[in-house]
Amino acid sequence: MSNQDDFVIENGVLTKYRGDGGDVVIPDGVTGIGRSAFEDCKSLTSVMIPESVTSIGIDAFYDCSSLMSITIPAGVMSIGERAFEYCRGLADQNGMVIVKGILFNYFGEGGDVVIPAGVTSIGHQAFSYRSSLTSVMIPAGVTNIGDEAFWDCSSLTSVTIPDGVTSIGERAFNGCSSLTSVTIPESVTSIGEWTFGNCGRLTEINVDPANETYCSADGVLYNKAQAELLFCPIRKTGELVIIEGVTSIGEGALSDCSLTSVTIPASVTSIGDEAFQWCGGLTSITIPAGVTSIGENAFSGCKSLTSITIPDSVTSIGDEAFSGCWDLTSITIHDRAIDFGDRVFGDTEVTNFTLLVDEDSDTGLDYSEIGFWLSSELELLTITHWKERHNELLEDYCIDISAIVTDEIDAVPEERRPAAAVGYALHPDTDPASARAKCHFRYMEENAGALCELAFEHPELLRLLCDHRLIPAGDTDAYLAEAENRDDTKGKLLLLDYQNSLGREALEKARENEFEIGDFIGEGAEE
């Protein structure tokens, strides 16, 4: 039996029990049993609650595993989450712990389970980790399915959610890897985050058309106004075209999906945390021009994604948004102020980085925020309009860059202009008479001798120098010697042909000059 000293009572609320357990009688006058008041009291075997009590708090009797009997008066109006969770001794003959209509735990053998009438709420983790559970019939009186209620019930193939359920908690069916389809009834007004995450065989979610909060299209869950994409089943394959008018893609909405292609409409303005995380089959994605924010881990683990373009509208990118995209080699981003999180492009091997620069812009990215991934892996740097601030980018983060693409080679630091020549050779203008082409050609012709070794390291540069007659005749012997030294047969043949063409051009020019001189002499003789 208990005595008054076993209880800590404050303003009528029993906040802590510090007795020895056994059979406990709570004193009259107590109006509430506070949070965790008896938590983990494994010696507790029975509890008598007085008529004065009206509420039992969260975790009040959590894990009182020896509790066999409890008397709850009719005046108790509220029982907190997990209040009787893991009170195994209270389980009925079917292995269910049910207190005042709340099913707190299931300790049965699994298989096909029928929840009895009278249950109104399925509590937190009530059936979690019951791998032997194959199907569950929920009675019509249930209005709430708690957080993680069926978490990791890996053999659960069928569940019927009755009309009358109004809320389905966070991760309620997460990890139910055998579920293939789910129907949401008209009555549901709240679905928690990650409710159907990690359901590896789930191909569709269907919503009753009469539901006023949610809807579905092609097996994908949206809010009723179709302004937010909430969840796409993991096992949905092929291509997904998101409904026009959607403005946000919710947290984890397409996480771990099997899709190979997703079309995001122009209406989308935000991409939530983990929205596309671990979409391993996704090879490309176009982020539309209206997107302003990309959440944490939004595309992390998209290992097949090869390139990404961040539109000018984006003002913030969350932590590790593109981390772990192992095949990501090309990034295009506007050189303007963006709020960068940590390790946005961590664990990637970016080789091609493009900065789109407004011609009249005075400020750009904070390069220190992204410099950690501008590493020795980077091979090609593209900056459309070179500004003085980009010299800092070169000096601090792109020390070994071998190719630079820009519109104005003369703006590039002199010691980096050879890399700009290589960049132009890799990405030349289609119009050789353009302003960009002319300034690059002028530099190459004036510095052909200095570009000799580089030309053999980058065959595209050697080909361009020859095709556009940018190697002066006086430098061709040096180029041939370099080809000989490198045992570069193709380069040598190209140069010999180039040298011969120069010789033919010189001979033709000499003949033209000789003809003109002969004409001049002939005219003089006639006089």
C-alpha positions in Angstrom: 0.0 0.0 0.0 1.0 3.6 -0.5 1.2 6.6 1.9 1.1 10.3 1.4 4.9 10.7 1.2 5.0 8.5 -1.9 3.4 11.3 -4.0 4.5 14.7 -5.1 1.3 16.8 -5.6 1.4 20.3 -6.8 -1.9 22.3 -7.2 -3.9 19.1 -7.3 -1.7 17.5 -9.9 0.3 14.3 -9.0 3.6 15.2 -10.7 5.8 12.3 -9.4 5.4 8.9 -7.7 8.4 7.9 -5.6 7.1 4.9 -3.7 8.0 1.2 -3.9 5.3 0.2 -6.3 3.0 -2.8 -5.8 -0.7 -1.8 -5.3 -1.1 2.0 -5.3 -4.1 4.1 -4.3 -3.8 7.7 -5.4 -5.2 10.1 -2.7 -8.6 11.7 -3.0 -8.5 15.3 -4.2 -6.0 14.8 -6.9 -7.4 16.2 -10.1 -4.7 15.3 -12.6 -1.8 12.8 -13.1 1.1 14.7 -14.6 3.5 13.9 -17.4 5.7 10.9 -16.7 4.4 10.7 -13.1 4.8 6.9 -12.9 7.0 6.4 -16.0 9.2 3.3 -15.9 7.9 2.2 -12.5 8.3 -1.5 -13.2 7.3 -2.7 -9.7 3.9 -1.1 -10.0 1.2 -3.8 -10.2 -2.1 -2.0 -9.7 -3.4 1.6 -9.4 -6.7 2.9 -8.0 -7.5 6.4 -9.4 -9.9 8.5 -7.4 -13.1 10.1 -8.8 -11.6 13.5 -8.6 -9.1 12.9 -11.4 -10.1 14.4 -14.8 -6.8 14.1 -16.8 -3.9 11.7 -17.2 -0.8 13.2 -18.8 1.6 12.2 -21.5 3.8 9.2 -20.6 2.0 9.0 -17.2 2.4 5.2 -16.9 4.8 4.7 -19.8 6.6 1.3 -19.6 5.1 0.2 -16.3 5.5 -3.3 -17.6 4.2 -5.1 -14.4 1.0 -3.1 -14.2 -1.9 -5.6 -14.2 -4.9 -3.6 -13.1 -6.0 0.0 -13.2 -9.2 1.7 -12.3 -10.0 4.8 -14.2 -13.1 6.8 -13.2 -15.7 8.0 -15.6 -14.7 11.7 -15.0 -11.4 11.3 -16.8 -11.8 13.4 -19.9 -8.3 13.3 -21.4 -5.5 10.8 -21.6 -2.2 11.9 -23.0 -0.1 10.3 -25.7 1.8 7.2 -24.7 0.2 7.3 -21.2 -0.1 3.4 -21.0 2.4 2.5 -23.8 4.3 -0.7 -23.1 2.2 -1.6 -20.1 2.2 -5.2 -21.3 0.4 -6.5 -18.2 -2.8 -4.6 -19.2 -3.0 -6.5 -22.5 -6.3 -8.5 -23.1 -6.6 -12.0 -24.5 -5.8 -10.7 -28.0 -2.7 -8.9 -26.9 -4.2 -5.4 -27.0 -3.7 -2.7 -24.4 -6.9 -0.7 -24.5 -7.7 2.0 -22.0 -10.8 4.3 -22.3 -11.1 3.5 -26.0 -7.4 4.1 -26.8 -5.5 1.2 -28.2 -2.0 1.8 -26.8 -0.2 -1.4 -27.8 -0.5 -4.7 -29.5 1.4 -7.7 -28.2 -0.4 -10.4 -30.2 0.9 -12.9 -32.7 0.1 -10.9 -35.8 -1.5 -12.3 -38.9 -5.0 -10.9 -39.7 -6.0 -8.6 -36.9 -9.4 -7.1 -36.2 -9.5 -4.2 -33.8 -12.6 -4.5 -31.6 -15.5 -2.1 -31.6 -15.3 0.6 -29.0 -11.8 1.6 -29.9 -11.8 5.3 -30.9 -8.0 6.0 -31.2 -5.0 4.0 -32.2 -2.1 5.3 -30.2 1.5 6.1 -30.8 3.5 3.1 -32.0 0.6 0.8 -31.1 1.5 -1.8 -33.8 5.0 -0.6 -34.6 7.6 -3.2 -35.6 5.1 -6.1 -35.7 6.6 -7.8 -38.7 4.1 -10.7 -38.4 1.1 -8.4 -38.9 -0.4 -9.0 -42.4 -3.7 -7.2 -42.4 -5.7 -5.0 -40.0 -9.4 -4.2 -39.9 -10.0 -0.8 -38.2 -13.6 -0.4 -36.8 -15.9 2.4 -37.8 -15.6 4.2 -34.4 -11.9 5.1 -34.8 -11.2 8.8 -35.4 -7.5 9.0 -34.9 -4.5 6.9 -36.0 -1.5 8.1 -34.0 2.1 8.9 -34.9 4.1 5.8 -36.0 1.0 3.6 -35.2 2.0 0.9 -37.8 5.7 1.9 -38.2 7.7 -0.8 -39.9 5.0 -3.4 -40.1 6.9 -4.9 -43.0 4.4 -7.7 -43.8 1.3 -5.6 -43.7 -0.3 -5.9 -47.1 -3.8 -4.6 -46.5 -5.3 -1.9 -44.3 -8.8 -0.5 -44.4 -9.1 3.1 -43.1 -12.8 3.6 -42.3 -14.8 6.7 -43.0 -14.8 8.5 -39.7 -11.0 8.7 -39.2 -10.1 12.4 -39.2 -6.4 12.3 -38.6 -3.5 10.0 -39.5 -0.3 10.8 -37.6 3.3 11.3 -38.7 5.0 8.2 -40.0 1.8 6.2 -39.2 2.5 3.6 -41.9 6.2 4.4 -42.6 8.2 1.3 -43.4 5.1 -0.8 -44.3 7.1 -2.3 -47.2 4.4 -4.7 -48.3 1.6 -2.2 -48.8 0.7 -1.7 -52.4 -2.2 0.8 -52.2 -4.0 3.0 -49.7 -7.4 4.7 -49.9 -8.0 7.8 -47.9 -11.7 8.3 -46.9 -13.8 11.4 -47.1 -13.5 12.1 -43.4 -9.7 12.6 -43.1 -8.7 16.2 -42.5 -5.1 15.7 -41.4 -2.2 13.5 -42.7 1.2 13.9 -41.0 4.6 14.1 -42.6 6.2 10.9 -43.9 3.0 9.0 -43.2 3.7 6.6 -46.1 7.4 7.0 -46.4 9.6 3.9 -47.0 6.6 1.9 -48.2 8.7 0.2 -50.9 5.8 -1.5 -52.8 3.3 1.4 -52.6 2.2 2.3 -56.1 -0.8 4.5 -55.5 -2.8 6.6 -53.0 -6.4 7.2 -53.8 -8.5 9.8 -52.1 -12.3 9.8 -51.9 -13.5 12.5 -54.3 -15.8 13.9 -51.5 -12.8 14.6 -49.2 -12.6 18.4 -48.7 -8.9 18.5 -47.6 -7.1 16.1 -49.9 -7.3 14.8 -53.5 -5.3 12.4 -55.6 -4.3 12.4 -59.3 -2.6 9.5 -61.0 -2.0 7.9 -57.6 -0.2 10.9 -56.2 -1.5 12.8 -53.1 -2.2 16.6 -53.3 -4.0 19.0 -51.1 -7.6 19.7 -52.2 -6.7 23.0 -53.9 -3.9 21.1 -55.8 -1.5 23.8 -54.7 0.9 21.4 -52.9 2.2 18.0 -53.8 2.2 16.0 -50.6 3.4 12.5 -51.5 4.2 10.3 -54.4 4.3 6.6 -53.7 7.8 5.1 -53.8 7.0 2.4 -56.2 5.5 4.7 -58.8 7.7 4.4 -61.9 8.4 6.1 -65.2 7.6 9.8 -65.7 5.6 12.1 -63.4 4.1 15.3 -64.7 3.2 17.4 -61.6 -0.2 19.2 -62.0 -0.1 22.7 -63.3 -1.0 25.2 -60.5 1.0 23.4 -57.8 3.1 26.0 -55.9 5.0 23.9 -53.5 6.5 20.4 -53.3 6.2 19.2 -49.7 8.7 17.8 -47.3 9.8 14.3 -48.5 7.1 14.4 -51.1 9.0 12.3 -53.7 11.7 10.9 -51.4 13.1 7.6 -52.5 10.8 7.3 -55.5 11.4 5.1 -58.5 10.7 7.7 -61.1 13.1 8.4 -63.9 11.6 11.8 -64.9 9.7 14.5 -63.2 8.2 17.6 -64.8 7.9 20.5 -62.4 5.4 23.1 -63.6 6.2 26.8 -63.9 3.8 27.6 -61.0 6.1 26.0 -58.3 7.8 28.5 -56.0 9.3 26.2 -53.3 10.8 22.7 -53.1 10.7 21.4 -49.6 13.2 19.6 -47.4 14.1 16.1 -48.7 11.6 16.5 -51.5 13.5 14.4 -54.0 16.0 12.8 -51.6 17.4 9.4 -52.7 15.6 9.4 -56.1 18.3 7.2 -57.5 16.7 6.8 -61.0 16.3 10.5 -61.6 18.8 11.5 -64.3 17.7 15.1 -65.0 15.5 17.7 -63.4 14.5 21.2 -64.6 13.9 23.7 -61.8 11.5 26.3 -63.2 12.2 30.0 -63.1 9.7 30.9 -60.4 11.3 28.7 -57.6 12.6 30.9 -54.8 13.7 28.3 -52.2 15.2 24.8 -52.3 15.1 23.0 -48.9 17.6 21.0 -46.9 18.6 17.7 -48.6 16.0 18.4 -51.3 18.0 16.4 -53.9 20.6 14.7 -51.8 21.4 11.2 -52.8 20.1 11.6 -56.3 23.0 9.6 -57.5 22.2 9.6 -61.2 21.6 13.3 -61.6 24.4 14.7 -63.9 23.7 18.4 -64.2 21.7 21.1 -62.5 20.7 24.7 -63.3 19.7 27.0 -60.5 17.4 29.7 -61.8 17.8 33.4 -61.2 14.7 33.4 -58.9 16.3 31.2 -56.2 17.2 33.1 -53.0 18.0 30.3 -50.6 19.3 26.7 -50.8 19.3 24.6 -47.7 21.9 22.4 -46.1 23.2 19.5 -48.3 20.5 20.2 -50.9 22.5 18.4 -53.6 25.0 16.4 -51.4 25.7 12.8 -52.4 24.7 13.4 -56.1 27.7 11.2 -57.1 27.2 11.7 -60.9 26.7 15.5 -60.7 29.4 17.0 -62.8 27.8 20.2 -64.1 26.3 23.2 -62.2 24.9 26.4 -63.6 24.0 29.2 -61.2 23.4 32.9 -61.4 26.1 35.1 -59.8 23.9 36.9 -57.3 23.2 36.9 -53.6 21.9 33.5 -52.5 21.6 32.3 -48.9 23.6 29.0 -49.0 23.4 26.3 -46.4 26.2 24.0 -45.4 27.6 21.5 -47.8 25.1 22.3 -50.5 27.1 20.3 -53.1 29.0 18.1 -50.7 30.2 14.7 -51.8 30.0 15.6 -55.5 32.6 15.6 -58.2 31.7 18.8 -60.1 34.0 19.3 -63.1 32.0 22.0 -64.9 30.8 25.2 -63.1 29.0 28.0 -64.9 28.3 31.5 -63.4 25.7 33.5 -65.3 26.6 37.1 -64.7 24.5 40.1 -65.4 26.5 42.6 -67.4 25.7 45.5 -65.1 25.8 43.6 -61.8 28.0 44.9 -58.9 27.6 42.0 -56.4 27.6 38.3 -56.7 27.7 35.1 -54.7 29.7 34.8 -51.5 32.3 32.5 -52.9 33.5 31.5 -49.5 30.2 29.7 -48.9 30.6 27.5 -52.0 34.4 27.3 -52.3 34.7 24.0 -50.5 33.5 22.1 -53.6 35.3 24.3 -56.1 38.2 21.9 -55.7 40.8 20.2 -57.8 38.0 18.2 -59.5 36.9 21.3 -61.4 38.1 21.3 -65.0 35.9 24.0 -66.7 34.9 27.4 -65.3 32.4 29.4 -67.3 31.8 33.1 -66.4 29.7 34.9 -68.9 30.7 38.5 -68.0 34.0 38.7 -66.2 34.1 41.0 -63.2 37.0 42.0 -60.9 35.4 39.9 -58.1 36.0 36.8 -60.2 39.8 37.2 -59.8 39.3 36.3 -56.2 37.3 33.2 -57.2 40.3 32.1 -59.3 42.9 32.9 -56.7 41.1 31.3 -53.7 39.2 28.3 -55.1 40.2 27.5 -58.7 44.0 27.4 -58.5 44.4 24.5 -60.9 41.6 25.3 -63.3 42.7 24.3 -66.9 39.9 25.9 -68.9 37.9 29.1 -68.6 35.0 30.1 -70.8 34.1 33.8 -70.8 33.0 36.5 -73.2 35.9 38.9 -72.5 39.3 37.2 -72.5 41.0 40.6 -72.0 39.3 41.0 -68.6 40.8 37.7 -67.3 44.1 38.0 -65.4 47.0 37.8 -67.9 48.4 34.6 -66.3 45.0 32.9 -66.7 44.3 33.8 -70.3 45.9 30.6 -71.7 43.2 28.7 -69.8 40.6 31.0 -71.4 42.1 30.1 -74.8 41.5 26.4 -74.0 38.0 27.3 -72.8 37.2 28.9 -76.1 38.5 26.0 -78.0 36.2 23.7 -76.0 33.2 26.0 -76.5 33.8 28.1 -79.6 31.4 30.5 -81.1 29.4 29.3 -84.2 30.1 32.7 -85.7 33.9 33.3 -86.1 33.2 37.0 -86.8 31.5 37.6 -83.4 33.1 40.0 -80.9 33.9 37.0 -78.6 35.6 35.1 -81.4 37.6 38.1 -82.5 39.1 39.0 -79.1 40.0 35.4 -78.5 41.6 34.9 -81.9 43.6 38.1 -81.5 45.0 36.9 -78.2 45.8 33.4 -79.6 47.6 34.8 -82.6 49.6 37.2 -80.6 50.5 34.5 -78.1 50.7 31.4 -80.2 54.3 30.7 -79.2 53.3 30.7 -75.5 50.3 28.4 -76.2 52.4 25.6 -77.8 52.6 23.1 -74.9 49.0 23.8 -73.9 47.8 23.1 -77.4 49.2 19.5 -77.3 47.6 19.0 -73.9 44.2 20.1 -75.4 43.9 18.8 -79.0 40.8 21.1 -79.5 43.1 24.1 -79.1 45.6 22.8 -81.6 42.9 22.1 -84.1 41.3 25.6 -83.6 44.7 27.3 -84.0 45.3 25.5 -87.3 41.8 25.8 -88.6 41.8 29.6 -88.1 45.4 30.1 -89.2 46.4 31.5 -85.8 49.9 30.1 -85.7 52.4 32.5 -87.4 54.7 30.8 -89.9 57.7 31.6 -87.6 56.2 29.4 -84.8 55.3 26.3 -86.8 58.8 24.8 -86.4 58.4 25.0 -82.6 55.0 23.3 -82.8 56.4 20.5 -85.0 59.3 20.0 -82.5 56.8 19.7 -79.7 54.8 17.2 -81.6 58.0 15.2 -82.3 59.0 15.4 -78.6 55.6 14.1 -77.5 55.5 11.5 -80.3 52.1 13.0 -81.3 51.6 11.6 -84.8 48.2 13.2 -85.3 49.4 16.5 -84.1 52.4 16.3 -86.4 50.3 15.5 -89.5 48.0 18.3 -88.7 50.9 20.7 -88.4 52.6 19.5 -91.5 49.3 20.0 -93.4 49.0 23.4 -91.8 52.6 24.3 -92.7 52.1 23.1 -96.3 48.9 25.2 -96.6 50.9 28.2 -95.4 53.5 27.5 -98.0 50.9 27.1 -100.7 49.3 30.4 -99.7 52.7 32.1 -99.7 53.5 30.7 -103.1 50.1 31.8 -104.5 50.6 35.2 -103.0 54.1 35.4 -104.5 52.8 34.5 -107.9 50.1 37.1 -107.6 52.7 39.6 -106.7 54.9 38.5 -109.6 52.0 38.8 -112.0 51.3 42.3 -110.8 55.0 43.3 -111.1 55.1 41.8 -114.6 52.1 43.7 -115.6 53.7 46.9 -114.3 57.0 46.3 -116.2 55.1 45.5 -119.4 53.2 48.7 -119.2 56.4 50.6 -118.7 58.1 48.9 -121.7 55.2 49.8 -124.0 55.6 53.4 -123.1 
